[in-house]
Amino acid sequence: MLKPISAFVPKKLTVIDRLIIKLGDGEQSSLCILQEQLPQIFRITEIECTLLPNNTYEINASIFHEKAQLDVQWNTPQVDSRLAVNQLVSIRWKGKLSENSGKIIISRLAPLDSPSALVNLLDTIPATWCKNREVLHRARKLLEMLSAEYKKVFNTIFWNSNNLYGLVSSPSFISTIERCERLMKCEYKFFIDIEQTVLMLLVNASPRQSVSEVIIDQIVDTNITDRLAERGRYWTTLLMSLEY
């Protein structure tokens, strides 16, 4: 069942909530504030496509981010087959803010296929994937402590929804996060690469085959595009760390 419009935005954004509910002369300014405050990345949790009498499609979707859960709607002459449950997306807004039966009207959802180091993927984990939100919160904090280079490596591996689900649903996920937390507090940081070891632990808590395929592809790509192949050391070390 689709959520009421009052559930569109997190409690912290009560001002925006009021702006959405009270549509009128300030629609344009409301949209600007909404765009500024809402996350730039969401994960689809539900999507439904309806063929209309005029041969266009009405798309209704529920999208998730830890800071906001939205129900959106748009019309399109052609269905984007990439849009499916668990797909990462960004919102393309219309010129003004409006709603229909409790759903925000947008221009469309755009699939995000290329990994970005600027987002924390663990912000897009719905409750159906991981019910222990306290552990997930701790895992998010761990990722925030990684450098941009290692965040990019993590996101490249786990941009695939199956890989990410495999990590957070793993029986060893909780113990892995605890080990990573102890490692980040380690007194011997000058003797080991803490970030690399944290990444190794996370990778080894994930499904081996699918993760190794991503890593091998990155090693091949790195050696083709990077003459010195310096970036390949991240990927080679991770591949060697996998416990077969």
VENNORTA-V726749 format. One line per field, one symbol per residue. ss: DSSP state (~ for helix, > for strand, _ for the rest). psi: psi as a letter, one per 30 degrees, with the letter a starting at -180 (. if undefined). burial: b if it has 24 or more other ideal C-beta (glycine too) atoms within 12 Angstrom, else e. A space follows every 10 residues. Layout:
# VENNORTA-V726749
ss=???
psi=???
burial=???
This chain:
# VENNORTA-V726749
ss=____~~~___ ~~~~~~~~~~ ~_____~~~~ ~~~~~~~___ _>>>>>>>>> >_____>>>> >>>>>__>>> >>>>>>____ _______>>> >>______>> __>>>__>>> >_________ ~~~~______ __~~~~~~~~ ~~~~___~~~ ~~~~~~~~__ ~~~~~~~~__ __~~~~~~~~ ~~~~______ ___~~~~~~~ ~~~~___~~~ ~~~~~~~~~~ ~~~~~_____ _~~~~~~~~~ ~___
psi=kkllffgell ffhfeeeeee eikbfgeeee eeeeeefllf klkkfkkkkk klfgglkkkk kkkklffkjk klklkkfkkj ffjlkfkkll kjllflkllj hgkkklelkk kjfkkkfflj fffgjlffej fifeeeeeee eeefflleee eeeeeeegek eeeeeeeffk fgeeeeeeee eeefgkfhff fljeeeeeee eeefglkeee eeeeeeeeee eefefjefhe ffeeeeeeef fkj.
burial=ebeebeebbe eebeebbebb eeeeeeeeeb beebeebbbb bbbbbbbeee eeeeeebbbb bbbbbbbbbb bbbbbbeeee eebeebbbbb bebeeebbbe eebbbbebbb bbeebeeebb bbbbbbeebb eeeebbebbb ebbeebeeeb bbbbbbbbbb bebbbbbbbb eebeebbebb eebbeeeeee eeebbbbbbb bbbbbbbeeb bbebbeebbe ebeeeeeeee ebebbeebbe bbee
